[in-house]
Amino acid sequence: MIEGVTPFPPEFARHYRQRGYWDDRPLRDVFHEMFTRYADRLAIVDGDQRISYAQLDERSTRLACHLLDFGIRPRDRMVVQLPNTAMFAYLYFALQKIGAIPVLALPSHRFREIRQFVSISDAVATATPFAHRDFSYVDMVQRVAEESDQLRVKLVQGGDGELPAGFVTIEQLLDRAPVTTPDALHEIEIDPDDPALFLLSGGTTGIPKLIPRSHNDYAYNSRLAVSVCDVRPDDVLLLVLPIEHNLPLGCPGMQGFLLSGATVVLSTSVAPHDVFESVARNRVTHIHLVPSLLISWLNDPSIGEYDLSSLRVLQSGGQRLQPETRELAEKLLPAATVQENFGMAEGLIMFVRLDDDDAARKETCGRPVCPDDEVRLVDDDGNDVAPGEVGELCVRGPYTLRGYFRAPEHNARAFTPDGFYRSGDLLRLHPSGNYVVAGRKKDLINRGGEKISAEEVENLILAHPSVMNVGCVPLPDPDLGERMCACVVLREDSTLSLGELVEFLLEFEIAKHKLPERLEVFTELPLSPIGKVSKKDLIAQLRVTS
């Protein structure tokens, strides 16, 4: 076991194996079976590229051999920050073939976050785009490498400029033969209890933490999601959400659809025209989305200009979907059902079942998918609340983590002594047996499904010379669900505008979705009895002044 990974207790691991949840095969072997079984079927569509299962297998094998040539070995970590393209699929499966572990960062992450991910994981490699608009990922990785002696392999996707020494494009590797032959891959032993990948937490106390997902639990995760999402071998999934997220990768996501012999269409555009055109051209049956995207698509006048009759399941997660949005979607897309889900990169996933009654579909986020998902709703003292009352969701099960990677102090707070993960989400039990999201205890702002740590941004704002105190809070937004408002107390004789604050925060090189979108200046901030900023009272004051 890798140092810093918290294993499942032996008695639980034994039980999960006895119940057939874990089959003790690394993802490499699971997908080798699929690549062989469905060799001639269409696996990936990326623009004009149509890639069969056999081609996906061959190209990921070639890339895996190149990684071995570079000295990357089982259990080594690579920070992967690629967009939704076939290159991501090639690299993801290449890493699985050699037992190396991707740390899945978002394309929007910048120097501050990537440096931290490399440091925590001891990553030996990165994979990034060459550039996007005016941002150079190459320059960013060079700066990270200057602080990280172990970072020795730097892969880049795309780019027409000259690369610095030490960088190589993924396209170049796919175009040339590796030294290592595919036979070497068969000699690699991979422990299915090892992490297959690291996902990122919502990050309530700063930069997101790393979530180890084992080969055993993540294969089961995708099989479970497939079982309740009506996935058939001829189905087509359109992925527009960043594939490094848990939902588009494994719930059921790319993994689940490829396990089913189905097709995955990868796209980097969420523009209504592009989405509608892709649905019509590829006969898409499933889409993973967040409510803000669905709202924008439904309100686009061109929705009636395309044949969208192939759509069968619109899977919505990340934030609560308003019932009227679901009703409008099913009116404009009568062949489709909107299926809400509630999940977390840490593990537990809940789905509204496609045959649930209308009340459950309209009011709830679903229920767990595994009989051994142990769910408790507890009060502030850790006592179970009565059915129908609101409590904090605590959970443990065969695909829910037992500890964040190399975060012992945080783990002591985030887990109960008997191994339940304290999610920070507030839920209540619905009469149907499903659950309803009632809020959260975590200090997070949910901007279009992206979770932002208020504490991380507050700590940066406090470094501004004009700011004496700050509280960052969510404000309702009809499109994104929530936007961040920075509430500040300024030092005497100081001034500050939103533009000046944003410019200051950009110097810390954080992801742009973390930037405040509103600034309010207070003479003092409301405090709780223990002297902390009272976010509840602060939000109430903002509502009065809005």
Secondary structure, DSSP 4 states (H G I P E B T S, - for coil): --TT--PPPHHHHHHHHHTTS-----HHHHHHHHHHHTTTSEEEEETTEEEEHHHHHHHHHHHHHHHHHTT--TT-EEEE---SSHHHHHHHHHHHHHT-EEEE--TT--HHHHHHHHHHHT-SEEEEESEETTEEHHHHHHHHHHT-TT--EEEEE--SSPPPTTEEEHHHHHHS--SS-THHHHT----TTSEEEEEE---TTSSPPEEEEEHHHHHHHHHHHHHTTT--TT-EEEE-S-TTSHHHHHSSHHHHHHHTT-EEEE-S---HHHHHHHHHHHT--EEEE-HHHHHHHHT-GGGGGS--TT--EEEE-SSPPPHHHHHHHHHHSTT-EEEEEEE-TTS-EEE--TT--HHHHHH--BEESSTT-EEEEE-TTSPBPPTTS-EEEEEE-TTS-SS-TT-HHHHHHHB-TTS-EEEEEEEEE-TTS-EEEEEESS-EEEETTEEEEHHHHHHHHTTSTTEEEEEEEEEEETTTEEEEEEEEEEPTT----HHHHHHHHHTT---GGGS-SEEEEESS--B-TTSSB-HHHHHHHHHHH-
